[in-house]
């Protein structure tokens, strides 16, 4: 993450020029749609699911191309029959200068070091919504003014349209990204969440070795969010405390539960001794990150955006937040609604967590859905919602 922030600062003045020059491209085609995700390092998240949807159902209307920095991602997609290029290759630049619409999850760097998509319609799908206050919330006074001026010239999270899940998230986006026109923010749901309602096949989600460990067991998914600046050791301590709690282990054995621990992709490996009741997933253990949610009978998490996705399944969610004060000190302010929602089902120790697992409460799930899931999208196809809006706006 720090490396990404450094290159963004270094390349900002160059992209200020190149991005705005690319607005002069005479070759842009409304039917050429490009997709990217996670700074070009992965084929994943909302962009992946929308890409596959448009390719499957609307390929007669639009040419869809995936751009990535990682040559292995490009090779994988080509093997699957998709059109894909390295972002900063000769062909990649040609595509960027011709693209009429570009979809990203993390920012314009999803399309390489030099996006050159000025003049294309840029759609922010984003990579999850939560109670965290991000981006422009962190700037005050003179810094906020300077940030606003800089963003007006070139902004790594520039967008023409934003796709969100509710009015609550819409209000967050207006503040966090200083979006002037609320009519450019559409409530569609997240494309990746269509996958939650498909038939679950563990073989498509986990490796064989992990499946063998949790086959025929009820699963508690533990998905803590990313912690940095030394807080990784704190996360080690949090997980170690869970793994070594005798009463929790005894309960898991008696009830045929297993704790499946999925760390944030940016979290370094942790040094915790596993046992039959706790499985710490390696990055390579998970074939489909988002579909993993479908396997969980209960979700235990903290400040992560995963609550918004998982709540759609209407299954129990428990907030496990023994380090809340430390986290806020590092990460900044959480929305006031976090305390209101988390208080419905939260624990600060293994001893507090155990009774919540034994008798999970559903009030917290309803509260999350009331805030983050708009009734207008219930029962709809989120990918189709996004597709229809973009198609109508562009054509």
C-alpha positions in Angstrom: 0.0 0.0 0.0 2.8 2.4 0.9 4.5 1.7 -2.4 1.3 2.5 -4.2 0.9 5.8 -2.4 4.5 6.7 -3.3 4.2 6.1 -7.0 0.8 7.9 -7.1 2.5 11.1 -5.7 5.5 10.8 -8.0 3.4 10.2 -11.1 0.7 12.7 -10.3 2.2 15.7 -12.3 2.9 13.4 -15.3 -0.7 12.1 -15.3 -2.0 15.6 -14.8 -0.7 16.3 -18.3 -1.2 12.9 -19.9 -4.8 12.4 -18.6 -5.9 15.8 -19.8 -4.2 15.4 -23.2 -5.9 12.1 -23.7 -9.2 14.0 -23.6 -8.3 15.1 -27.1 -8.4 11.5 -28.4 -10.5 11.3 -31.6 -10.8 7.6 -31.5 -13.0 6.9 -28.5 -15.8 4.4 -29.2 -18.9 4.2 -27.0 -19.1 0.4 -27.5 -15.6 -0.3 -26.2 -15.7 -0.9 -22.5 -12.6 -1.5 -20.4 -12.4 -3.0 -16.9 -9.7 -3.1 -14.2 -9.4 -3.8 -10.5 -7.1 -3.7 -7.5 -4.4 -1.5 -9.1 -4.1 -4.0 -12.0 -2.8 -6.8 -9.8 -5.9 -9.1 -9.8 -8.9 -10.3 -11.7 -11.4 -9.7 -8.9 -14.1 -7.7 -7.2 -17.0 -5.7 -8.7 -15.3 -5.2 -12.0 -14.8 -8.9 -12.5 -18.4 -9.8 -12.1 -19.7 -7.0 -14.2 -17.1 -7.8 -16.9 -18.3 -11.4 -17.1 -22.0 -10.4 -17.1 -21.7 -8.0 -20.0 -19.5 -10.5 -21.9 -22.2 -13.2 -21.3 -25.4 -11.2 -22.0 -24.4 -8.1 -24.0 -21.3 -9.0 -26.0 -23.3 -8.3 -29.2 -23.5 -4.6 -28.2 -20.1 -4.0 -26.5 -16.5 -5.0 -26.8 -15.2 -5.7 -23.3 -11.5 -5.7 -22.5 -9.8 -6.4 -19.2 -6.6 -4.4 -18.5 -4.1 -5.5 -15.9 -0.5 -4.8 -14.8 0.1 -8.5 -13.9 1.0 -10.6 -17.0 -0.3 -13.7 -15.2 -3.8 -12.1 -14.9 -3.7 -11.3 -18.6 -2.6 -14.9 -19.5 -5.4 -16.4 -17.3 -8.1 -14.3 -18.9 -6.8 -15.1 -22.4 -6.9 -18.8 -21.5 -10.5 -18.4 -20.6 -11.3 -16.8 -24.0 -11.4 -13.2 -22.8 -9.7 -10.2 -24.4 -7.1 -8.8 -22.1 -3.9 -6.8 -22.3 -1.2 -5.4 -20.1 -2.2 -1.9 -19.1 1.1 -0.3 -20.0 1.8 -2.2 -23.1 1.6 -0.8 -26.6 -1.8 -2.5 -27.2 -2.9 -1.5 -23.7 -2.3 2.2 -24.5 -4.2 1.9 -27.8 -7.2 0.4 -26.0 -7.1 3.1 -23.3 -7.1 5.9 -26.0 -10.1 4.2 -27.8 -12.2 3.2 -24.8 -15.6 4.9 -24.4 -16.3 3.6 -20.9 -13.9 2.5 -18.1 -14.9 0.6 -15.0 -12.7 0.5 -11.9 -12.8 -0.7 -8.3 -9.9 1.0 -6.6 -9.0 3.9 -8.8 -7.6 4.9 -12.1 -4.4 3.0 -11.3 -6.4 -0.1 -11.9 -5.5 0.8 -15.5 -1.8 1.2 -15.0 0.7 3.9 -14.1 -0.6 6.1 -16.9 -4.4 5.7 -17.2 -4.8 8.1 -20.2 -8.6 7.7 -20.1 -9.5 11.4 -20.2 -12.6 11.8 -22.3 -13.9 8.3 -21.6 -16.9 7.9 -19.3 -15.3 6.6 -16.0 -17.4 4.5 -13.7 -16.5 3.9 -10.1 -17.8 0.5 -8.9 -15.6 0.7 -5.7 -14.4 -2.1 -3.6 -16.8 -2.1 -0.7 -18.7 0.3 1.6 -18.5 0.6 5.4 -18.6 2.9 8.4 -15.0 4.2 7.8 -14.4 7.8 7.0 -12.0 8.0 4.1 -10.3 10.3 1.6 -11.4 13.9 1.9 -12.7 13.4 5.5 -9.0 13.2 6.5 -8.2 16.7 5.2 -9.0 19.9 7.1 -8.4 23.6 6.7 -5.7 24.6 4.2 -4.9 21.0 3.4 -8.5 20.4 2.4 -8.5 23.4 0.0 -5.2 22.3 -1.6 -6.5 18.8 -1.9 -9.7 20.1 -3.7 -7.6 22.1 -6.1 -5.3 19.2 -6.9 -8.2 16.9 -7.4 -9.8 19.3 -9.9 -6.6 19.0 -12.0 -6.1 15.2 -11.7 -7.5 12.7 -9.2 -6.6 9.0 -9.0 -10.2 8.4 -7.9 -11.8 10.6 -10.6 -15.1 9.4 -11.9 -18.1 10.5 -14.0 -20.5 8.1 -12.4 -20.5 6.2 -9.1 -22.5 3.0 -8.3 -23.5 2.6 -4.7 -25.9 0.5 -2.6 -28.1 3.1 -0.7 -28.8 6.7 0.1 -26.5 6.4 3.1 -23.5 5.4 0.9 -24.5 8.1 -1.6 -24.2 10.8 1.1 -20.8 9.3 2.1 -19.5 9.6 -1.4 -20.7 13.2 -1.8 -18.6 14.1 1.3 -15.6 11.8 0.9 -15.0 12.5 -2.8 -16.3 16.1 -3.0 -18.7 15.1 -5.7 -20.6 18.2 -6.9 -23.5 16.6 -8.7 -25.5 14.0 -6.7 -27.2 12.9 -9.9 -24.0 11.1 -11.0 -24.4 8.7 -8.1 -26.7 5.8 -8.8 -28.1 3.2 -6.4 -27.6 -0.2 -8.1 -26.1 -2.6 -5.6 -22.7 -4.2 -6.0 -22.2 -6.5 -9.1 -20.1 -8.9 -7.0 -23.1 -9.6 -4.8 -25.0 -11.4 -7.5 -22.6 -14.3 -6.9 -23.9 -14.7 -3.3 -27.2 -16.1 -4.6 -25.8 -18.7 -7.0 -25.5 -22.4 -6.1 -22.5 -22.9 -3.8 -19.8 -25.4 -4.8 -16.9 -25.5 -2.4 -14.6 -26.9 -5.1 -14.9 -23.6 -6.9 -14.1 -21.6 -3.8 -11.4 -23.4 -1.7 -8.5 -25.8 -2.4 -9.0 -29.5 -1.8 -6.7 -29.4 1.3 -8.9 -26.8 3.0 -12.2 -28.5 2.0 -11.0 -31.7 3.6 -10.5 -29.8 6.9 -13.9 -28.2 7.0 -16.0 -30.7 5.0 -19.4 -31.4 6.7 -18.8 -28.7 9.4 -20.6 -25.5 10.1 -18.4 -22.6 9.4 -17.7 -19.4 11.3 -16.0 -17.0 9.0 -13.6 -14.6 10.8 -12.6 -11.8 8.5 -10.7 -9.0 10.3 -9.9 -5.8 8.3 -6.4 -4.5 7.4 -4.2 -3.1 10.1 -0.9 -1.3 9.5 1.9 0.5 11.2 2.7 -2.3 13.7 -0.9 -3.3 14.3 -0.3 -6.6 12.5 1.3 -7.8 15.8 -1.9 -6.7 17.5 -3.9 -8.8 15.1 -1.6 -11.8 15.8 -2.5 -11.3 19.5 -6.2 -11.1 18.8 -6.3 -14.3 16.8 -4.0 -16.1 19.2 -6.3 -15.3 22.1 -9.2 -16.9 20.2 -7.2 -20.0 19.1 -6.0 -20.6 22.6 -9.3 -20.1 24.5 -10.3 -23.5 26.0 -14.0 -22.8 26.3 -14.3 -21.6 22.7 -12.4 -24.7 21.5 -14.6 -27.0 23.5 -17.7 -25.4 22.1 -16.4 -25.7 18.5 -15.6 -29.4 19.0 -19.0 -30.3 20.5 -21.1 -28.4 17.9 -19.1 -29.3 14.8 -18.1 -25.7 14.1 -14.8 -24.6 12.5 -13.4 -21.1 12.5 -12.3 -20.2 9.0 -10.0 -17.2 9.2 -9.6 -15.1 6.1 -7.2 -12.2 6.4 -7.3 -9.0 4.4 -5.2 -9.3 1.2 -2.8 -6.6 2.4 -2.3 -8.3 5.8 1.1 -10.1 6.1 1.2 -13.7 7.2 0.5 -14.1 10.9 2.3 -16.4 13.3 -0.5 -18.3 15.1 -0.5 -22.0 15.9 -3.6 -23.6 14.2 -5.6 -26.5 15.5 -8.5 -28.5 14.1 -11.0 -25.9 15.2 -9.2 -22.9 13.6 -8.0 -22.7 10.0 -6.0 -19.6 8.8 -6.5 -19.4 5.1 -3.4 -18.7 2.9 -3.9 -16.4 -0.1 -3.6 -19.4 -2.4 -6.2 -21.4 -0.5 -9.1 -19.3 -1.8 -10.0 -19.5 -5.5 -13.0 -17.1 -5.3 -12.7 -14.5 -2.6 -16.2 -13.2 -2.7 -18.0 -16.5 -3.0 -16.3 -17.5 0.2 -19.0 -15.5 2.1 -21.6 -18.0 0.9 -19.9 -20.7 2.9 -20.2 -19.0 6.3 -23.0 -19.8 8.7 -21.9 -16.9 10.9 -19.6 -14.0 10.2 -17.3 -12.5 12.8 -15.6 -9.3 11.8 -14.7 -5.8 13.0 -14.6 -2.6 10.9 -14.6 -4.4 7.5 -16.9 -3.6 4.5 -17.6 -7.3 4.3 -20.6 -6.7 6.6 -22.5 -5.0 3.8 -22.1 -8.0 1.5 -22.7 -10.7 4.1 -25.8 -9.1 5.5 -27.6 -9.7 2.2 -27.5 -13.4 3.1 -29.5 -12.7 6.2 -27.2 -14.7 8.4 -25.8 -13.8 11.8 -23.0 -11.1 12.1 -20.9 -10.6 15.2 -18.6 -7.6 15.7 -15.4 -8.6 17.4 -13.6 -5.4 18.3 -11.2 -5.8 21.2 -8.8 -3.2 19.7 -11.4 -0.5 18.8 -9.5 2.3 20.6 -6.2 1.4 19.0 -7.8 1.0 15.6 -9.5 4.4 15.7 -6.2 6.0 16.9 -4.5 4.7 13.8 -7.3 4.8 11.2 -9.3 7.9 12.1 -13.0 8.3 12.8 -15.7 5.8 12.2 -19.2 7.0 11.4 -21.4 7.4 14.5 -23.7 4.7 13.1 -20.9 2.1 13.7 -21.4 2.3 17.4 -25.2 2.0 17.1 -25.0 -1.0 14.9 -22.1 -2.8 16.5 -23.6 -2.4 19.9 -26.4 -4.8 18.9 -24.0 -7.7 18.7 -20.4 -7.1 19.8 -17.7 -8.8 21.8 -14.3 -7.6 23.2 -13.0 -11.0 24.3 -13.3 -14.7 23.6 -15.4 -14.9 26.8 -17.9 -12.4 25.4 -17.8 -13.9 21.9 -18.8 -17.4 22.9 -22.4 -16.7 24.1 -23.0 -14.6 20.9 -22.0 -17.6 18.8 -24.2 -19.9 20.8 -27.2 -17.5 20.5 -26.6 -15.3 17.5 -28.8 -12.1 17.2 -30.3 -11.0 13.9 -31.1 -7.4 14.8 -27.6 -6.3 13.7 -28.2 -7.8 10.2 -31.5 -6.0 9.8 -29.8 -2.8 10.9 -27.0 -3.2 8.4 -29.4 -3.9 5.5 -31.6 -0.9 6.5 -28.5 1.4 6.2 -26.6 -0.1 3.2 -29.1 -2.0 1.1 -31.8 0.0 -0.7 -35.2 -1.5 -1.0 -35.3 -0.5 -4.7 -32.5 -3.1 -5.5 -34.0 -6.0 -3.5 -34.4 -9.1 -5.7 -32.8 -7.4 -8.7 -29.7 -8.3 -10.7 -27.0 -5.8 -9.6 -24.9 -6.3 -12.7 -27.9 -5.6 -14.9 -28.7 -2.5 -12.8 -25.2 -1.1 -13.5 -25.3 -2.1 -17.1 -28.7 -0.4 -17.8 -27.6 2.9 -16.2 -24.3 3.1 -18.0 -25.8 2.1 -21.3 -28.5 4.7 -21.0 -26.1 7.4 -19.9 -23.5 6.7 -22.6 -25.6 5.8 -25.7 
